[in-house]
């Protein structure tokens, strides 16, 4: 088991971006979490948002909500938040939301991406404000303990959608919704949607409940990446064990994990593989399948 962890570690240091290397070091090598914040500064723009391909499927330097979400994810994983950075990012999200047709909601991207290389699936659908990524952003801000007027505005939009039964049709949208519900401080309100979530999740597009499914999709380990995840109870022990078995099998000879979609460049492939390798190691360590080497 330690050999698999070491191979994954070496892949991240050999091929991963600075942000994944700094995050790995903070999680497993007692490096200061502030290093993650410093790495994120390279992706930050003057408007307070993040861009420059922090989400590697589009190489646009302009700030985009999806890149802000990736920054918040890194902060949450590191357990470190820069208050000024987070507040400025929220100011940016508030400005984007104010210009949208959906009060409080933001889109994943804007048409500015069309001037830069991007994956084929990054098209006009990403310009529509919705639960993806609004719910994930609000949930991460709850997790980070960041207070900002936009958090309340975004939450109002998310509750209105979810409590009306307008659950996302795709796995990514459901992932965002579950981040919001899992982190919401109103636990009673979130709990009332548990049964509806449990019934809807298996029906969404790109959800891979079968560990042997091929092609791109999100698995139970995306929704419950640790045994103490809020949504772990949605999945049986056999489901989780089956997907952990698959995750172990998917490690490649170079030590990293593969991806199952087409990014816009060779550089983006390596960036995503570093990201996915860290995600895989984190899940396998959390569920006791791997032990970090000392």
C-alpha positions in Angstrom: 0.0 0.0 0.0 2.8 2.4 0.9 4.3 1.8 -2.6 1.1 2.9 -4.3 1.1 6.1 -2.1 4.7 6.8 -2.9 4.1 6.3 -6.6 1.2 8.8 -6.4 3.2 11.3 -4.5 6.1 11.1 -7.0 3.6 11.6 -9.8 2.3 14.8 -8.2 5.7 16.2 -7.6 6.9 15.2 -11.1 3.8 16.2 -13.2 1.5 18.2 -10.9 0.9 22.0 -10.7 2.4 24.0 -7.9 -1.1 24.3 -6.3 -1.5 20.5 -6.1 2.1 20.0 -4.9 1.7 22.6 -2.2 -1.7 21.0 -1.2 -0.1 17.5 -1.1 2.7 18.9 1.1 0.2 20.6 3.5 -1.9 17.4 3.8 0.8 14.8 4.1 4.2 16.4 4.8 3.5 18.9 7.5 4.1 21.9 5.2 2.3 25.1 6.2 -1.1 25.5 4.6 -0.3 29.1 3.8 1.7 27.6 0.8 -1.6 26.7 -0.8 -2.8 30.3 -0.5 0.4 31.6 -2.0 0.0 29.2 -5.0 -3.5 30.4 -5.6 -2.3 34.0 -5.8 -0.9 33.2 -9.2 -4.4 32.6 -10.5 -5.9 35.7 -9.0 -7.0 38.8 -11.0 -7.3 42.4 -10.1 -11.1 42.1 -9.9 -10.8 39.7 -7.0 -11.8 36.6 -9.0 -9.6 33.7 -10.2 -8.8 32.7 -13.7 -5.8 31.6 -15.8 -7.0 28.1 -16.1 -7.2 27.2 -12.5 -10.0 24.9 -13.7 -7.8 23.5 -16.5 -10.5 22.8 -19.2 -10.4 26.4 -20.4 -7.3 28.5 -20.7 -8.9 31.8 -20.3 -7.0 34.3 -18.1 -10.2 36.2 -17.1 -12.0 35.6 -13.8 -14.7 33.0 -13.9 -16.9 31.6 -11.2 -15.7 28.1 -11.8 -12.2 29.1 -11.2 -13.3 30.9 -8.0 -14.8 27.6 -6.9 -11.6 25.7 -7.6 -9.8 28.2 -5.4 -12.3 27.7 -2.6 -12.0 23.9 -2.9 -8.2 24.2 -2.5 -8.6 26.4 0.6 -11.2 24.0 2.1 -8.9 21.0 1.5 -6.0 22.8 3.1 -8.1 24.1 6.0 -6.8 27.6 5.4 -8.6 30.7 4.2 -7.2 34.1 3.4 -9.9 36.5 4.6 -9.1 39.3 2.2 -8.8 37.0 -0.8 -12.1 35.3 0.0 -13.9 38.6 0.5 -12.7 40.0 -2.8 -13.7 36.8 -4.5 -17.2 37.2 -3.0 -17.3 40.8 -4.2 -16.6 39.5 -7.7 -19.3 36.8 -7.4 -21.8 39.4 -6.2 -21.1 41.6 -9.3 -21.5 38.6 -11.6 -24.8 37.6 -9.9 -26.1 41.2 -10.1 -25.7 41.0 -13.9 -27.5 37.7 -14.3 -31.2 37.0 -14.8 -31.3 34.8 -11.8 -31.2 36.7 -8.5 -28.2 35.5 -6.5 -27.1 32.8 -9.0 -23.9 32.8 -11.1 -22.9 30.9 -14.2 -19.8 28.7 -14.4 -18.3 30.8 -17.2 -18.9 33.6 -19.6 -18.5 34.1 -23.4 -15.0 35.5 -22.8 -13.8 31.8 -22.9 -14.5 31.7 -26.6 -11.3 33.7 -27.3 -9.1 31.0 -25.8 -8.5 27.2 -26.1 -11.1 25.2 -24.2 -12.5 21.7 -24.1 -15.3 21.0 -26.5 -17.9 20.6 -23.7 -17.3 24.2 -22.5 -20.0 25.8 -24.6 -22.9 28.1 -24.1 -24.5 26.0 -21.5 -21.8 27.1 -19.1 -23.1 30.7 -19.4 -26.4 29.9 -17.7 -26.7 30.8 -14.0 -27.7 27.9 -11.9 -27.1 25.5 -9.0 -24.0 24.6 -10.8 -21.8 26.3 -9.6 -23.8 28.6 -7.2 -24.7 25.9 -4.7 -21.1 24.6 -4.6 -19.7 28.1 -4.1 -22.1 28.9 -1.2 -21.5 25.5 0.4 -17.7 26.0 0.3 -18.1 29.5 1.8 -20.1 28.0 4.6 -17.4 25.4 5.1 -14.7 28.1 5.1 -16.7 30.3 7.6 -16.7 33.3 5.2 -19.5 35.8 5.8 -20.5 38.0 2.9 -23.9 39.4 1.7 -23.6 37.3 -1.5 -23.6 34.1 0.5 -27.2 34.9 1.7 -28.3 35.9 -1.8 -26.8 32.7 -3.3 -28.3 30.6 -0.6 -31.8 32.0 -1.2 -31.6 31.1 -4.8 -30.4 27.5 -3.9 -33.2 26.9 -1.4 -35.8 28.2 -3.8 -34.6 25.8 -6.5 -34.2 22.7 -4.3 -37.3 23.1 -2.2 -39.4 23.5 -5.4 -38.1 20.0 -6.5 -35.9 21.5 -9.2 -33.0 19.1 -8.7 -30.2 19.2 -11.3 -30.5 16.6 -14.1 -26.7 16.0 -14.2 -24.2 14.6 -11.8 -22.2 17.8 -11.6 -25.2 19.8 -10.7 -26.2 17.3 -8.0 -22.6 17.4 -6.6 -22.9 21.2 -6.3 -26.3 20.9 -4.6 -25.0 18.3 -2.1 -22.1 20.5 -1.2 -24.6 23.2 -0.3 -26.9 21.0 1.6 -24.1 19.2 3.4 -22.6 22.5 4.6 -25.7 24.5 5.2 -26.0 25.7 8.9 -29.7 25.0 8.7 -29.5 21.3 9.3 -33.2 20.7 9.8 -34.0 22.4 6.5 -31.4 20.4 4.7 -32.4 17.2 6.4 -36.0 17.5 5.0 -34.5 17.1 1.5 -32.6 13.9 2.3 -35.1 11.4 1.0 -35.7 13.4 -2.2 -31.9 13.6 -2.8 -31.6 9.8 -2.2 -34.3 9.1 -4.7 -33.1 11.5 -7.4 -29.3 10.9 -7.4 -29.3 7.4 -9.0 -31.3 8.8 -11.9 -29.0 11.7 -12.9 -27.0 11.8 -16.1 -23.3 10.9 -15.7 -23.8 9.3 -12.3 -21.8 6.0 -12.2 -23.2 3.8 -9.5 -21.6 0.7 -11.0 -17.9 0.5 -10.2 -17.3 -1.2 -13.6 -18.9 1.7 -15.6 -16.7 3.0 -18.4 -16.3 6.6 -19.7 -16.7 9.8 -17.9 -18.9 10.1 -14.8 -19.1 10.9 -11.1 -19.1 8.0 -8.6 -20.2 7.7 -4.9 -16.6 8.7 -4.0 -17.1 12.1 -5.5 -20.2 12.6 -3.3 -18.8 11.0 -0.2 -15.0 11.3 -0.4 -14.5 10.4 3.2 -16.3 8.0 5.6 -17.6 11.1 7.6 -18.9 12.9 4.5 -22.5 14.2 5.1 -23.8 12.0 2.2 -22.0 8.7 3.1 -25.3 7.2 4.2 -26.6 7.4 0.6 -24.4 4.5 -0.4 -24.1 1.0 0.8 -20.8 -0.4 2.2 -20.6 -2.7 -0.9 -21.0 0.3 -3.2 -18.2 2.2 -1.5 -15.9 -0.8 -1.3 -16.5 -1.6 -5.0 -15.6 1.9 -6.0 -12.5 1.9 -3.8 -11.4 -1.4 -5.5 -11.9 0.3 -8.9 -9.9 3.4 -7.7 -7.0 1.2 -6.7 -7.1 -0.6 -10.0 -7.1 2.6 -12.0 -3.7 3.8 -10.8 -1.4 3.9 -13.8 2.2 2.6 -14.1 3.5 6.1 -13.9 1.9 6.4 -10.4 -0.9 8.8 -11.4 -4.5 8.3 -12.1 -6.1 8.8 -15.6 -8.8 11.1 -16.8 -11.7 10.1 -19.0 -12.4 13.3 -21.0 -10.5 15.4 -23.5 -9.0 18.6 -22.1 -7.9 21.3 -24.5 -4.1 20.7 -24.4 -1.4 18.3 -23.3 -0.6 20.7 -20.5 -4.2 20.5 -19.3 -4.1 16.7 -19.4 -1.1 16.7 -16.9 -2.8 19.4 -14.8 -6.0 17.3 -14.5 -4.1 14.1 -13.8 -2.2 15.8 -10.9 -5.6 17.0 -9.6 -7.2 13.5 -10.0 -4.2 11.8 -8.5 -4.4 13.9 -5.3 -8.2 13.3 -5.2 -7.7 9.5 -5.5 -5.0 9.4 -2.8 -7.1 11.5 -0.5 -10.1 9.1 -0.9 -8.0 5.9 -0.5 -6.3 7.3 2.6 -9.6 8.5 4.1 -11.1 5.1 3.7 -8.1 3.2 5.0 -7.0 1.7 1.7 -3.7 3.5 1.7 -1.4 4.6 4.5 0.7 7.7 3.9 4.4 6.9 3.9 6.5 8.7 6.5 
